[in-house]
Amino acid sequence: MELFTNQVLAGIATGAIYACMALAVVMIYQAIDHLNFAQGEMAMFSTFMSWQMMQWGVPYWGAFILTLALSFAGGIIIERLLFKPLAKAPVLTNVAGFIALYAIVNSVAGLIWDFTIKQYPTPFGSSPFLGSQLISTHQAGMIGITLLMLILLFVFFRFTRVGLAMRAAASLPESARLVGINTSWMIALGWGMAAAIGSVAGMMIAPVVFLEPNMMLGVLIYGFAAAVLGGLTSPFGAVMGGFLVGIFENLVGTYIPGVGNELKLPIALALIITVLVVKPAGLFGRPIVKRV
Amino acid sequence: MTTMLNVKDLRAYYGQVQALHGLSFALNEGSLTTLLGANGAGKTTTLRAICNMVRSTGAIEFEGKPLSGKSTENVVRLGIAHVPQGRGTFTTMTVEENLQLGAITRTDKKNIVADIERMYEHFPVLKERHTQQAGTLSGGEQQMLAVARALMLRPRLMLLDEPSFGLAPLIVRELFKILGKINREDKVTILVVEQNAQLALELADQAYVIETGRIVMSGSAKDIANNEDVRKSYLGY
């Protein structure tokens, strides 16, 4: 039983990271109807930036906040330079754009910081959490930071004017323009926020997977699985999907013989395909009620 | 009377297809004007051109300021509210959020709250349903919501695209009564595009008739209603 609890809690911890990535993916998907394949690489680059700052002597939380701000700005710049011009382009053009962004960010990170694995610090320590062997302080911290961020995002979207405007712009751009919302900037803002959310995921997972340019590939695939499972149209679903995928991944790895670390990634892919075949809207992507 | 909106030689295009062929008309401040015409005459396009939602040439002046080159959202910010065809309801949001969105460009928080209450007085059914997802409202209720949302801007000019579309006759009468009230009491200049010519002419004080992208007739609503050709083509008697 302890093994089970342990695996579930560890699943929730990594699930928190998947939830962040899924949420970032869903935010951009809602704004522009495309999956950002480069979301993981953007997060990886952000994590490297924070690492570099710490190398220069900036304390952890200072680097954390600075990285959030820089990622936010970076997300906006990427949207303005690359994806705003592609707004009316066909799907495949956009896909090519995302793959290009993926490759460029990945290579530039390798060029600057090379491809060797680096240690990344955790601000929470890695001792047992509250004296319990079930979960480490870093895992607890991962969950805590994610929950805090989710609450802030919820409050932002539910209770602020800009949040309302962003939701309106994502759901019906033309109507949004007709009430005076600058939808183009709302999309840019969505990119900035997605980049910032991704950077949190990167900085939280880096102590676990170690810092290197390809660190986010697996995480992003799990993030996609989470987003698809929860429903690409539902930010709440994406978050739930993240936690579910995290738990699922750990339990399958523990209890099904033959599924070691090597087979965990195909499980995420199998999950994506299964959901798309059985319930394409995802668990929480409820169909919109419409009466005419 | 001063001219609020002045449209001169408006030509609009959908790709290669030209939909408006040099349309000119003017709206007086405080007037309630209707634009009549058959399907495909260019009524909707005219409204869309005013808000720069379609490629167009010609000159449109609002209170003396040219609108050309302004983005849709900036046209709206000048005080031009547009209730589009199909109502443009934010179906996944609540009725109250829809109203808040109508006032999203305003910063006078206190007045916004008061205005929402005022809308609930105009449209009591919206108050009953203010926490409900807007997509679950009936067509008539959604049209009320669309008008209320547009009024939340505190517009100087309101453009309505076929507000009677798909509504039961009684509801249409009620809606038009409210539009008349808004025009008189809130001093909002209104331009309404309609296929229901009879009702529109009863309500309006000015009327224009549009055919294949050109204005073919203009005058007071009364004169237009009494015109033989209009009666035959649009009123059916």
Interface residues (C-beta under 8 A of the other chain):
Chain A: R161 L164 A165 R167 A168 S171 L172 E174 S175 A176 R177 L178 V179 G180 I181 N182 T183 I288 V289 K290 R291 V292
Chain B: C51 M53 S71 T72 E73 V76 R77 A81 H82 P84 G88 T89 F90 T91 T92 M93 E97 Q100 L101 G102 I104 T105 Q133 G135 T136 L137 S138 G139 R149 L153 G166
